Amino acid sequence: VLEEKGRDVSAETRRAIVALGPAAVAPLVEMMEDEDLAMDDAPGAGMGQVWAVRMLCELKAAAAVEPMLRMMVATGSMDYLHDELVGRLPKLGAAVVEPALRGRAASDDEDARGDFAAVLAACGVRDPRILAVLIEEVRARPTSAAMLAEYGDPAALPFLSEVLDRYEVKGPPRLLGDQGLTELTVSIKELGGTLTAAQQRKLDRGTASVEASRAQLKAALARRGRGGGAAAAAAPRVAPARRVVRPGP
């Protein structure tokens, strides 16, 4: 049923699978690892593997954590199944801690190490080893500061403040802002901290660069509009884009 139904798996079917308990784990792991189920011509709109992951999480299947982590590493960041694994593995709570710590320690792939850290940050377990992993991640990539905010331990505040003090706002102006600066300042505030006067000035400089970049873009669009106003006026009206359900792989 999971292979065939795609997005339309009923609550009754999910309850029936959960009722099977441990007996359902091995078939679901096998289904999750079946790459053919992600093909364009696969039944269920290519959602079979995704449903296997969802059901393993509903079952709180600790025995499936290591296969799920291996699948997370094997899939790319643009893969829908990869997003599903990173997002749902933390729901298994303490069961993910030891396997994820081992997996991160054994990996030399920067992206995979970041994925392990993201899972640990969101699993809801306070552990000095997890805090150390997240600090290491943010030290290497300040854009990962949100992981410390999600972990939720105010003990990370002195470290975040120190990183922000050393952080250099990069030019030229960026339309979407300086992500590292944004993540650091927002994370400090979410953990209950406050910015020093120097840190606030740094944030203001970064914000000013964003506004300058947006002003340049608006001016360029205005110039383009003046040059092509008649053509724009004559162009047919187009309905705005509407958000739709994201398709499967």
DRENPA-3360 file (N, C-alpha, C; in nm, 2 decimals, always signed):
BEGIN
1 = VLEEKGRD = +0.08/-0.12/+0.00/+0.00/+0.00/+0.00/+0.09/+0.13/+0.00 ~ +0.19/+0.13/+0.08/+0.28/+0.24/+0.08/+0.35/+0.27/-0.05 ~ +0.38/+0.16/-0.12/+0.44/+0.18/-0.25/+0.35/+0.23/-0.36 ~ +0.22/+0.20/-0.34/+0.12/+0.23/-0.45/+0.05/+0.36/-0.43 ~ +0.04/+0.41/-0.30/-0.06/+0.52/-0.28/+0.00/+0.66/-0.29 ~ +0.13/+0.67/-0.30/+0.19/+0.81/-0.31/+0.16/+0.89/-0.19 ~ +0.10/+1.01/-0.22/+0.07/+1.10/-0.11/-0.06/+1.06/-0.03 ~ -0.13/+0.97/-0.09/-0.27/+0.94/-0.04/-0.27/+0.82/+0.05;
9 = VSAETRRA = -0.19/+0.82/+0.15/-0.19/+0.70/+0.25/-0.28/+0.74/+0.37 ~ -0.38/+0.66/+0.39/-0.48/+0.69/+0.49/-0.43/+0.67/+0.63 ~ -0.49/+0.74/+0.72/-0.46/+0.73/+0.87/-0.48/+0.58/+0.91 ~ -0.58/+0.52/+0.85/-0.61/+0.38/+0.89/-0.50/+0.29/+0.85 ~ -0.44/+0.31/+0.73/-0.33/+0.23/+0.69/-0.21/+0.25/+0.78 ~ -0.18/+0.38/+0.82/-0.07/+0.41/+0.90/-0.08/+0.34/+1.04 ~ -0.21/+0.35/+1.09/-0.23/+0.28/+1.22/-0.21/+0.13/+1.21 ~ -0.25/+0.07/+1.10/-0.23/-0.07/+1.08/-0.08/-0.11/+1.08;
17 = IVALGPAA = +0.00/-0.03/+1.02/+0.14/-0.05/+1.01/+0.21/-0.04/+1.15 ~ +0.17/+0.07/+1.22/+0.22/+0.09/+1.36/+0.18/-0.03/+1.45 ~ +0.06/-0.08/+1.43/+0.01/-0.19/+1.51/+0.10/-0.32/+1.49 ~ +0.17/-0.33/+1.38/+0.26/-0.44/+1.36/+0.38/-0.44/+1.45 ~ +0.41/-0.32/+1.50/+0.53/-0.31/+1.59/+0.66/-0.35/+1.52 ~ +0.75/-0.41/+1.60/+0.88/-0.44/+1.55/+0.88/-0.53/+1.42 ~ +0.78/-0.60/+1.39/+0.77/-0.68/+1.27/+0.77/-0.60/+1.15 ~ +0.73/-0.47/+1.16/+0.73/-0.39/+1.04/+0.86/-0.32/+1.01;
25 = VAPLVEMM = +0.96/-0.32/+1.10/+1.08/-0.25/+1.08/+1.16/-0.29/+0.97 ~ +1.19/-0.42/+0.96/+1.28/-0.47/+0.86/+1.22/-0.45/+0.72 ~ +1.09/-0.48/+0.69/+1.04/-0.45/+0.56/+1.04/-0.30/+0.52 ~ +1.02/-0.21/+0.62/+1.03/-0.07/+0.60/+1.17/-0.02/+0.57 ~ +1.27/-0.08/+0.64/+1.41/-0.04/+0.61/+1.44/-0.09/+0.46 ~ +1.40/-0.21/+0.43/+1.42/-0.26/+0.29/+1.36/-0.17/+0.19 ~ +1.24/-0.12/+0.22/+1.17/-0.03/+0.13/+1.24/+0.10/+0.12 ~ +1.29/+0.16/+0.23/+1.36/+0.28/+0.23/+1.48/+0.28/+0.15;
33 = EDEDLAMD = +1.55/+0.16/+0.14/+1.67/+0.15/+0.07/+1.65/+0.11/-0.08 ~ +1.53/+0.09/-0.12/+1.50/+0.05/-0.26/+1.50/+0.18/-0.35 ~ +1.61/+0.20/-0.41/+1.62/+0.32/-0.50/+1.52/+0.33/-0.61 ~ +1.48/+0.21/-0.66/+1.39/+0.20/-0.77/+1.25/+0.28/-0.74 ~ +1.22/+0.28/-0.61/+1.10/+0.35/-0.57/+1.10/+0.50/-0.59 ~ +1.22/+0.55/-0.61/+1.23/+0.70/-0.63/+1.23/+0.74/-0.78 ~ +1.22/+0.64/-0.87/+1.22/+0.66/-1.01/+1.09/+0.73/-1.06 ~ +1.10/+0.81/-1.17/+0.99/+0.88/-1.22/+0.87/+0.79/-1.25;
41 = DAPGAGMG = +0.90/+0.66/-1.30/+0.79/+0.57/-1.33/+0.75/+0.48/-1.22 ~ +0.80/+0.50/-1.10/+0.77/+0.42/-0.98/+0.63/+0.44/-0.94 ~ +0.57/+0.34/-0.88/+0.43/+0.36/-0.83/+0.43/+0.46/-0.72 ~ +0.32/+0.52/-0.69/+0.31/+0.61/-0.58/+0.38/+0.74/-0.59 ~ +0.40/+0.78/-0.72/+0.47/+0.91/-0.75/+0.60/+0.92/-0.69 ~ +0.67/+0.81/-0.67/+0.81/+0.81/-0.62/+0.82/+0.84/-0.47 ~ +0.70/+0.82/-0.40/+0.70/+0.86/-0.26/+0.72/+0.73/-0.16 ~ +0.75/+0.62/-0.22/+0.76/+0.50/-0.14/+0.86/+0.51/-0.03;
49 = QVWAVRML = +0.99/+0.55/-0.07/+1.09/+0.56/+0.03/+1.06/+0.66/+0.14 ~ +1.00/+0.77/+0.10/+0.96/+0.87/+0.20/+0.86/+0.82/+0.30 ~ +0.76/+0.74/+0.25/+0.66/+0.69/+0.34/+0.73/+0.58/+0.44 ~ +0.83/+0.51/+0.39/+0.90/+0.42/+0.47/+0.97/+0.49/+0.59 ~ +1.03/+0.60/+0.56/+1.10/+0.68/+0.66/+0.99/+0.73/+0.76 ~ +0.88/+0.79/+0.71/+0.78/+0.84/+0.80/+0.72/+0.73/+0.90 ~ +0.70/+0.61/+0.84/+0.65/+0.51/+0.93/+0.75/+0.45/+1.03 ~ +0.88/+0.45/+0.99/+0.98/+0.41/+1.08/+0.99/+0.51/+1.20;
57 = CELKAAAA = +0.97/+0.64/+1.17/+0.96/+0.74/+1.28/+0.84/+0.72/+1.36 ~ +0.73/+0.69/+1.30/+0.60/+0.67/+1.38/+0.62/+0.55/+1.47 ~ +0.69/+0.45/+1.43/+0.72/+0.33/+1.51/+0.82/+0.36/+1.62 ~ +0.89/+0.47/+1.61/+1.00/+0.50/+1.70/+1.10/+0.39/+1.69 ~ +1.14/+0.35/+1.57/+1.22/+0.23/+1.55/+1.37/+0.26/+1.57 ~ +1.41/+0.24/+1.69/+1.56/+0.26/+1.72/+1.65/+0.17/+1.64 ~ +1.60/+0.05/+1.60/+1.68/-0.04/+1.52/+1.70/+0.02/+1.38 ~ +1.62/+0.11/+1.34/+1.64/+0.16/+1.20/+1.72/+0.29/+1.20;
65 = VEPMLRMM = +1.77/+0.34/+1.31/+1.84/+0.47/+1.31/+1.97/+0.46/+1.22 ~ +2.05/+0.35/+1.24/+2.17/+0.35/+1.16/+2.15/+0.33/+1.01 ~ +2.05/+0.25/+0.97/+2.03/+0.25/+0.82/+1.97/+0.38/+0.77 ~ +1.90/+0.45/+0.86/+1.84/+0.58/+0.81/+1.96/+0.69/+0.80 ~ +2.05/+0.68/+0.90/+2.17/+0.77/+0.89/+2.25/+0.74/+0.77 ~ +2.27/+0.61/+0.74/+2.35/+0.58/+0.62/+2.28/+0.63/+0.49 ~ +2.15/+0.62/+0.49/+2.07/+0.67/+0.38/+2.08/+0.82/+0.37 ~ +2.08/+0.89/+0.48/+2.10/+1.03/+0.48/+2.23/+1.07/+0.42;
73 = VATGSMDY = +2.34/+1.00/+0.45/+2.47/+1.03/+0.39/+2.48/+1.00/+0.24 ~ +2.41/+0.89/+0.20/+2.41/+0.85/+0.07/+2.33/+0.93/-0.03 ~ +2.23/+1.01/+0.02/+2.15/+1.09/-0.06/+2.21/+1.23/-0.06 ~ +2.18/+1.31/-0.17/+2.23/+1.44/-0.18/+2.14/+1.54/-0.12 ~ +2.19/+1.66/-0.10/+2.11/+1.77/-0.03/+1.99/+1.82/-0.12 ~ +2.00/+1.79/-0.25/+1.89/+1.82/-0.34/+1.78/+1.71/-0.35 ~ +1.80/+1.60/-0.27/+1.72/+1.49/-0.28/+1.60/+1.50/-0.18 ~ +1.48/+1.48/-0.22/+1.37/+1.50/-0.13/+1.38/+1.40/-0.01;
81 = LHDELVGR = +1.43/+1.28/-0.04/+1.44/+1.18/+0.07/+1.54/+1.23/+0.17 ~ +1.65/+1.29/+0.13/+1.75/+1.35/+0.22/+1.69/+1.45/+0.32 ~ +1.61/+1.54/+0.26/+1.54/+1.64/+0.35/+1.45/+1.57/+0.45 ~ +1.38/+1.47/+0.41/+1.29/+1.39/+0.49/+1.37/+1.33/+0.61 ~ +1.48/+1.27/+0.58/+1.56/+1.20/+0.68/+1.62/+1.30/+0.78 ~ +1.67/+1.41/+0.73/+1.73/+1.51/+0.82/+1.62/+1.57/+0.91 ~ +1.50/+1.59/+0.86/+1.39/+1.65/+0.93/+1.32/+1.55/+1.03 ~ +1.32/+1.42/+1.00/+1.25/+1.33/+1.08/+1.33/+1.25/+1.18;
89 = LPKLGAAV = +1.46/+1.23/+1.15/+1.54/+1.15/+1.24/+1.54/+1.21/+1.38 ~ +1.54/+1.34/+1.40/+1.54/+1.39/+1.54/+1.42/+1.35/+1.62 ~ +1.31/+1.31/+1.55/+1.19/+1.26/+1.62/+1.22/+1.13/+1.70 ~ +1.32/+1.06/+1.67/+1.36/+0.94/+1.74/+1.43/+0.97/+1.87 ~ +1.46/+1.10/+1.90/+1.51/+1.14/+2.03/+1.65/+1.08/+2.06 ~ +1.66/+1.02/+2.18/+1.78/+0.97/+2.24/+1.84/+0.86/+2.15 ~ +1.76/+0.79/+2.08/+1.81/+0.68/+2.00/+1.90/+0.72/+1.89 ~ +1.90/+0.85/+1.85/+1.99/+0.89/+1.74/+2.12/+0.94/+1.79;
97 = VEPALRGR = +2.14/+0.97/+1.92/+2.25/+1.03/+1.97/+2.38/+0.96/+1.94 ~ +2.39/+0.83/+2.00/+2.52/+0.76/+1.98/+2.55/+0.73/+1.83 ~ +2.45/+0.68/+1.76/+2.48/+0.65/+1.61/+2.53/+0.78/+1.54 ~ +2.46/+0.89/+1.57/+2.49/+1.01/+1.50/+2.63/+1.07/+1.54 ~ +2.66/+1.05/+1.66/+2.80/+1.10/+1.71/+2.90/+1.01/+1.65 ~ +2.88/+0.88/+1.64/+2.98/+0.79/+1.57/+2.99/+0.82/+1.42 ~ +2.87/+0.84/+1.36/+2.88/+0.87/+1.22/+2.95/+1.00/+1.18 ~ +2.93/+1.10/+1.27/+3.00/+1.23/+1.24/+3.15/+1.21/+1.26;
105 = AASDDEDA = +3.19/+1.14/+1.37/+3.33/+1.12/+1.40/+3.40/+1.04/+1.29 ~ +3.33/+0.95/+1.22/+3.39/+0.87/+1.12/+3.39/+0.93/+0.98 ~ +3.32/+1.04/+0.96/+3.30/+1.11/+0.83/+3.40/+1.22/+0.81 ~ +3.46/+1.23/+0.69/+3.54/+1.34/+0.66/+3.47/+1.43/+0.55 ~ +3.35/+1.41/+0.53/+3.27/+1.49/+0.43/+3.20/+1.60/+0.51 ~ +3.23/+1.72/+0.47/+3.18/+1.84/+0.54/+3.03/+1.85/+0.54 ~ +2.97/+1.82/+0.43/+2.82/+1.83/+0.43/+2.76/+1.72/+0.52 ~ +2.81/+1.60/+0.51/+2.76/+1.49/+0.60/+2.78/+1.52/+0.74;
113 = RGDFAAVL = +2.89/+1.58/+0.78/+2.92/+1.62/+0.92/+2.82/+1.72/+0.96 ~ +2.78/+1.81/+0.87/+2.68/+1.91/+0.90/+2.54/+1.85/+0.92 ~ +2.51/+1.75/+0.84/+2.38/+1.68/+0.86/+2.37/+1.61/+0.99 ~ +2.48/+1.54/+1.03/+2.48/+1.48/+1.16/+2.46/+1.58/+1.27 ~ +2.53/+1.69/+1.26/+2.51/+1.80/+1.36/+2.37/+1.85/+1.36 ~ +2.31/+1.87/+1.25/+2.17/+1.92/+1.24/+2.07/+1.82/+1.31 ~ +2.09/+1.69/+1.29/+2.01/+1.59/+1.36/+2.03/+1.59/+1.51 ~ +2.15/+1.60/+1.55/+2.18/+1.61/+1.69/+2.12/+1.73/+1.76;
121 = AACGVRDP = +2.13/+1.84/+1.69/+2.08/+1.97/+1.74/+1.93/+1.97/+1.77 ~ +1.86/+1.89/+1.69/+1.71/+1.89/+1.70/+1.65/+1.77/+1.77 ~ +1.74/+1.68/+1.82/+1.68/+1.56/+1.88/+1.63/+1.57/+2.02 ~ +1.65/+1.69/+2.08/+1.59/+1.72/+2.21/+1.66/+1.66/+2.33 ~ +1.79/+1.62/+2.31/+1.87/+1.56/+2.41/+1.98/+1.66/+2.45 ~ +2.00/+1.69/+2.58/+2.11/+1.77/+2.62/+2.23/+1.68/+2.66 ~ +2.34/+1.70/+2.59/+2.46/+1.62/+2.61/+2.58/+1.71/+2.58 ~ +2.68/+1.71/+2.67/+2.80/+1.79/+2.65/+2.87/+1.76/+2.51;
129 = RILAVLIE = +2.86/+1.64/+2.47/+2.92/+1.60/+2.34/+2.85/+1.66/+2.23 ~ +2.71/+1.67/+2.24/+2.64/+1.74/+2.13/+2.67/+1.89/+2.13 ~ +2.68/+1.95/+2.24/+2.71/+2.09/+2.25/+2.85/+2.11/+2.19 ~ +2.95/+2.02/+2.21/+3.08/+2.04/+2.16/+3.08/+2.02/+2.00 ~ +3.00/+1.93/+1.95/+2.98/+1.91/+1.81/+2.93/+2.04/+1.74 ~ +2.82/+2.10/+1.81/+2.76/+2.22/+1.75/+2.85/+2.34/+1.75 ~ +2.93/+2.35/+1.86/+3.03/+2.46/+1.87/+3.13/+2.44/+1.76 ~ +3.18/+2.32/+1.74/+3.28/+2.29/+1.63/+3.22/+2.33/+1.50;
137 = EVRARPTS = +3.09/+2.30/+1.48/+3.03/+2.32/+1.35/+3.01/+2.48/+1.32 ~ +2.97/+2.55/+1.43/+2.96/+2.69/+1.41/+3.09/+2.76/+1.40 ~ +3.19/+2.71/+1.47/+3.33/+2.77/+1.45/+3.38/+2.76/+1.31 ~ +3.34/+2.65/+1.24/+3.38/+2.63/+1.10/+3.29/+2.70/+1.01 ~ +3.16/+2.71/+1.04/+3.07/+2.78/+0.95/+2.97/+2.85/+1.04 ~ +2.99/+2.98/+1.06/+2.90/+3.06/+1.14/+2.76/+3.06/+1.09 ~ +2.74/+3.03/+0.97/+2.60/+3.02/+0.92/+2.52/+2.91/+0.98 ~ +2.59/+2.82/+1.05/+2.52/+2.71/+1.12/+2.48/+2.75/+1.26;
145 = AAMLAEYG = +2.49/+2.88/+1.30/+2.46/+2.92/+1.44/+2.31/+2.88/+1.48 ~ +2.22/+2.87/+1.38/+2.09/+2.83/+1.42/+2.08/+2.70/+1.48 ~ +2.18/+2.61/+1.46/+2.18/+2.48/+1.53/+2.19/+2.50/+1.68 ~ +2.27/+2.59/+1.72/+2.28/+2.62/+1.87/+2.15/+2.67/+1.92 ~ +2.08/+2.76/+1.84/+1.96/+2.81/+1.89/+1.85/+2.70/+1.90 ~ +1.85/+2.61/+1.81/+1.76/+2.49/+1.81/+1.79/+2.40/+1.93 ~ +1.92/+2.38/+1.96/+1.96/+2.30/+2.07/+1.91/+2.36/+2.20 ~ +1.92/+2.49/+2.21/+1.85/+2.56/+2.31/+1.92/+2.57/+2.45;
153 = DPAALPFL = +2.05/+2.56/+2.45/+2.12/+2.57/+2.58/+2.19/+2.71/+2.59 ~ +2.14/+2.79/+2.68/+2.21/+2.92/+2.70/+2.36/+2.92/+2.73 ~ +2.41/+2.80/+2.76/+2.55/+2.79/+2.79/+2.63/+2.82/+2.66 ~ +2.56/+2.82/+2.55/+2.63/+2.85/+2.42/+2.65/+3.00/+2.40 ~ +2.59/+3.08/+2.48/+2.59/+3.23/+2.46/+2.73/+3.29/+2.46 ~ +2.81/+3.26/+2.55/+2.95/+3.32/+2.55/+3.02/+3.28/+2.42 ~ +3.01/+3.16/+2.37/+3.07/+3.12/+2.25/+3.02/+3.20/+2.13 ~ +2.89/+3.21/+2.12/+2.82/+3.28/+2.01/+2.87/+3.43/+2.01;
161 = SEVLDRYE = +2.87/+3.49/+2.13/+2.91/+3.63/+2.14/+3.06/+3.65/+2.10 ~ +3.14/+3.55/+2.13/+3.28/+3.56/+2.09/+3.30/+3.55/+1.94 ~ +3.22/+3.45/+1.88/+3.22/+3.44/+1.73/+3.17/+3.57/+1.66 ~ +3.07/+3.62/+1.72/+3.02/+3.75/+1.66/+3.12/+3.86/+1.67 ~ +3.19/+3.87/+1.78/+3.29/+3.97/+1.80/+3.40/+3.96/+1.69 ~ +3.43/+3.84/+1.66/+3.54/+3.82/+1.56/+3.49/+3.82/+1.41 ~ +3.36/+3.81/+1.40/+3.30/+3.80/+1.26/+3.32/+3.93/+1.19 ~ +3.36/+3.92/+1.06/+3.38/+4.04/+0.98/+3.27/+4.04/+0.87;
169 = VKGPPRLL = +3.20/+4.16/+0.87/+3.10/+4.18/+0.77/+3.17/+4.19/+0.64 ~ +3.12/+4.11/+0.54/+3.19/+4.10/+0.41/+3.12/+4.19/+0.31 ~ +3.19/+4.26/+0.23/+3.14/+4.33/+0.11/+3.16/+4.26/-0.01 ~ +3.11/+4.31/-0.13/+3.03/+4.42/-0.14/+2.89/+4.40/-0.09 ~ +2.80/+4.50/-0.09/+2.66/+4.49/-0.04/+2.59/+4.36/-0.10 ~ +2.51/+4.29/-0.02/+2.45/+4.17/-0.06/+2.30/+4.20/-0.06 ~ +2.23/+4.16/-0.16/+2.08/+4.17/-0.17/+2.01/+4.10/-0.05 ~ +2.06/+3.98/-0.02/+1.99/+3.90/+0.08/+2.06/+3.91/+0.22;
177 = GDQGLTEL = +2.16/+4.00/+0.23/+2.22/+4.02/+0.36/+2.33/+3.92/+0.38 ~ +2.40/+3.94/+0.50/+2.51/+3.85/+0.54/+2.45/+3.74/+0.63 ~ +2.45/+3.62/+0.57/+2.38/+3.51/+0.64/+2.45/+3.48/+0.78 ~ +2.58/+3.48/+0.78/+2.65/+3.45/+0.90/+2.62/+3.55/+1.01 ~ +2.62/+3.68/+0.97/+2.58/+3.78/+1.07/+2.44/+3.77/+1.12 ~ +2.35/+3.74/+1.03/+2.21/+3.72/+1.07/+2.19/+3.60/+1.16 ~ +2.25/+3.49/+1.13/+2.23/+3.37/+1.21/+2.29/+3.39/+1.35 ~ +2.40/+3.45/+1.36/+2.47/+3.47/+1.49/+2.38/+3.56/+1.58;
185 = TVSIKELG = +2.34/+3.67/+1.52/+2.26/+3.77/+1.60/+2.13/+3.71/+1.64 ~ +2.06/+3.65/+1.55/+1.93/+3.59/+1.58/+1.94/+3.48/+1.68 ~ +2.04/+3.40/+1.67/+2.06/+3.29/+1.77/+2.09/+3.34/+1.91 ~ +2.17/+3.44/+1.92/+2.20/+3.50/+2.05/+2.07/+3.55/+2.11 ~ +1.99/+3.62/+2.04/+1.86/+3.67/+2.09/+1.76/+3.55/+2.13 ~ +1.76/+3.45/+2.04/+1.67/+3.34/+2.07/+1.71/+3.26/+2.20 ~ +1.84/+3.26/+2.23/+1.88/+3.20/+2.35/+1.87/+3.29/+2.48 ~ +1.82/+3.41/+2.46/+1.80/+3.50/+2.57/+1.91/+3.60/+2.59;
193 = GTLTAAQQ = +2.00/+3.60/+2.50/+2.12/+3.70/+2.52/+2.08/+3.83/+2.45 ~ +2.17/+3.93/+2.47/+2.16/+4.06/+2.42/+2.29/+4.10/+2.35 ~ +2.28/+4.18/+2.25/+2.40/+4.23/+2.17/+2.47/+4.34/+2.25 ~ +2.60/+4.34/+2.25/+2.67/+4.46/+2.30/+2.66/+4.57/+2.20 ~ +2.70/+4.69/+2.25/+2.69/+4.81/+2.16/+2.77/+4.79/+2.03 ~ +2.89/+4.73/+2.05/+2.97/+4.71/+1.93/+2.91/+4.60/+1.84 ~ +2.85/+4.50/+1.89/+2.78/+4.40/+1.81/+2.66/+4.46/+1.74 ~ +2.59/+4.55/+1.80/+2.47/+4.61/+1.74/+2.52/+4.70/+1.63;
201 = RKLDRGTA = +2.63/+4.77/+1.64/+2.68/+4.86/+1.54/+2.72/+4.77/+1.42 ~ +2.78/+4.65/+1.45/+2.82/+4.56/+1.34/+2.69/+4.51/+1.26 ~ +2.59/+4.48/+1.34/+2.46/+4.44/+1.27/+2.41/+4.55/+1.19 ~ +2.41/+4.67/+1.24/+2.36/+4.79/+1.17/+2.44/+4.81/+1.04 ~ +2.57/+4.79/+1.04/+2.65/+4.80/+0.92/+2.61/+4.70/+0.82 ~ +2.59/+4.58/+0.87/+2.54/+4.47/+0.78/+2.41/+4.50/+0.72 ~ +2.32/+4.55/+0.80/+2.18/+4.58/+0.75/+2.19/+4.69/+0.65 ~ +2.27/+4.79/+0.68/+2.29/+4.91/+0.58/+2.34/+4.86/+0.45;
209 = SVEASRAQ = +2.43/+4.76/+0.44/+2.47/+4.71/+0.32/+2.36/+4.64/+0.24 ~ +2.27/+4.58/+0.31/+2.15/+4.51/+0.24/+2.07/+4.62/+0.18 ~ +2.04/+4.73/+0.26/+1.95/+4.83/+0.21/+2.02/+4.90/+0.09 ~ +2.15/+4.92/+0.09/+2.21/+4.98/-0.02/+2.20/+4.90/-0.14 ~ +2.22/+4.76/-0.13/+2.20/+4.67/-0.24/+2.06/+4.68/-0.30 ~ +1.96/+4.68/-0.21/+1.83/+4.68/-0.26/+1.79/+4.81/-0.33 ~ +1.85/+4.92/-0.28/+1.83/+5.05/-0.34/+1.89/+5.05/-0.48 ~ +2.01/+4.99/-0.50/+2.07/+4.98/-0.63/+1.98/+4.90/-0.72;
217 = LKAALARR = +1.92/+4.79/-0.67/+1.84/+4.71/-0.76/+1.71/+4.79/-0.80 ~ +1.65/+4.86/-0.70/+1.53/+4.93/-0.73/+1.56/+5.04/-0.84 ~ +1.67/+5.11/-0.82/+1.71/+5.21/-0.92/+1.73/+5.15/-1.06 ~ +1.79/+5.03/-1.07/+1.81/+4.97/-1.20/+1.68/+4.93/-1.26 ~ +1.59/+4.88/-1.17/+1.46/+4.84/-1.23/+1.38/+4.96/-1.27 ~ +1.39/+5.07/-1.20/+1.32/+5.19/-1.24/+1.37/+5.24/-1.37 ~ +1.51/+5.24/-1.39/+1.56/+5.28/-1.52/+1.51/+5.19/-1.64 ~ +1.51/+5.06/-1.61/+1.46/+4.96/-1.71/+1.31/+4.99/-1.74;
225 = GRGGGAAA = +1.24/+5.02/-1.63/+1.10/+5.05/-1.65/+1.07/+5.17/-1.74 ~ +1.15/+5.28/-1.72/+1.14/+5.40/-1.80/+1.17/+5.37/-1.94 ~ +1.26/+5.28/-1.97/+1.30/+5.25/-2.11/+1.20/+5.16/-2.18 ~ +1.13/+5.08/-2.10/+1.03/+4.99/-2.16/+0.89/+5.00/-2.11 ~ +0.85/+5.12/-2.07/+0.72/+5.14/-2.02/+0.61/+5.11/-2.11 ~ +0.62/+5.15/-2.24/+0.52/+5.13/-2.33/+0.50/+4.98/-2.36 ~ +0.61/+4.91/-2.37/+0.60/+4.77/-2.40/+0.54/+4.70/-2.28 ~ +0.58/+4.75/-2.16/+0.52/+4.68/-2.04/+0.37/+4.70/-2.03;
233 = AAAPRVAP = +0.33/+4.83/-2.07/+0.19/+4.86/-2.06/+0.11/+4.77/-2.16 ~ +0.17/+4.74/-2.27/+0.10/+4.66/-2.38/+0.11/+4.51/-2.35 ~ +0.19/+4.47/-2.26/+0.20/+4.33/-2.23/+0.08/+4.27/-2.17 ~ +0.04/+4.15/-2.20/-0.08/+4.09/-2.15/-0.06/+4.07/-2.00 ~ -0.17/+4.08/-1.92/-0.17/+4.06/-1.78/-0.15/+3.91/-1.75 ~ -0.07/+3.87/-1.65/-0.04/+3.74/-1.62/-0.09/+3.71/-1.47 ~ -0.16/+3.60/-1.45/-0.20/+3.57/-1.31/-0.08/+3.54/-1.23 ~ -0.09/+3.58/-1.10/+0.03/+3.56/-1.01/+0.05/+3.41/-0.98;
241 = ARRVVRPG = +0.17/+3.37/-0.95/+0.20/+3.23/-0.92/+0.13/+3.19/-0.79 ~ +0.09/+3.07/-0.78/+0.03/+3.02/-0.66/+0.10/+2.90/-0.61 ~ +0.11/+2.90/-0.47/+0.18/+2.79/-0.41/+0.11/+2.66/-0.43 ~ +0.18/+2.55/-0.46/+0.12/+2.42/-0.48/+0.20/+2.32/-0.40 ~ +0.14/+2.20/-0.38/+0.21/+2.09/-0.31/+0.33/+2.05/-0.38 ~ +0.45/+2.04/-0.31/+0.57/+2.01/-0.37/+0.56/+1.86/-0.42 ~ +0.61/+1.84/-0.55/+0.60/+1.71/-0.61/+0.70/+1.62/-0.54 ~ +0.69/+1.49/-0.57/+0.78/+1.39/-0.52/+0.91/+1.39/-0.61;
249 = P = +1.00/+1.30/-0.58/+1.13/+1.30/-0.66/+1.10/+1.28/-0.81;
% end
